[in-house]
């Protein structure tokens, strides 16, 4: 038998991004969407008929603790912005 979870236990993708940013590391709702397409993001459930991705806080916590965060240095960011040329 499946467990019934109150609807407010779920977070929208925007709320999930805010939660992760406040508790773990900066991430946007667009990054979560990209991770979902690549099957590397936190497990999301889809609302029947609505197609909206919904996340449980427990799943977000589990994923954030296991996700290897690599923060690019300012030189790397400048290099990406300049199209790969060294600044």
Secondary structure as GFF3:
##gff-version 3
##sequence-region A 1 87
A	DSSP	three_ten_helix	7	9	.	.	.	ID=ss1
A	DSSP	beta_strand	10	12	.	.	.	ID=ss2
A	DSSP	alpha_helix	13	23	.	.	.	ID=ss3
A	DSSP	alpha_helix	29	37	.	.	.	ID=ss4
A	DSSP	beta_strand	45	46	.	.	.	ID=ss5
A	DSSP	beta_strand	53	56	.	.	.	ID=ss6
A	DSSP	alpha_helix	57	66	.	.	.	ID=ss7
A	DSSP	alpha_helix	74	81	.	.	.	ID=ss8
###
